[in-house]
């Protein structure tokens, strides 16, 4: 079994609605995202998956979350 892992980060705000405590107020976090890819076979080039591909796709998704108010997103 082969495994690939990347770690990315983004910053965003949110609030826990109807929560009794400080987290009910608007606050932010630095979020850590780990992407794990597993496979039993390598491609012809000897790679499970090109790091550039998984990093590019992950960053494309995280751009939509970075510095956003998460409660407003679907």
Secondary structure, DSSP 8 states (H G I E B T S, - for coil): -EEEEEEEEEEEEE--TT-SSGGGS-EEEEEEEEEEEEESS--TTS-SS-HHHHHHHHHHHHHTTTT-BGGG--
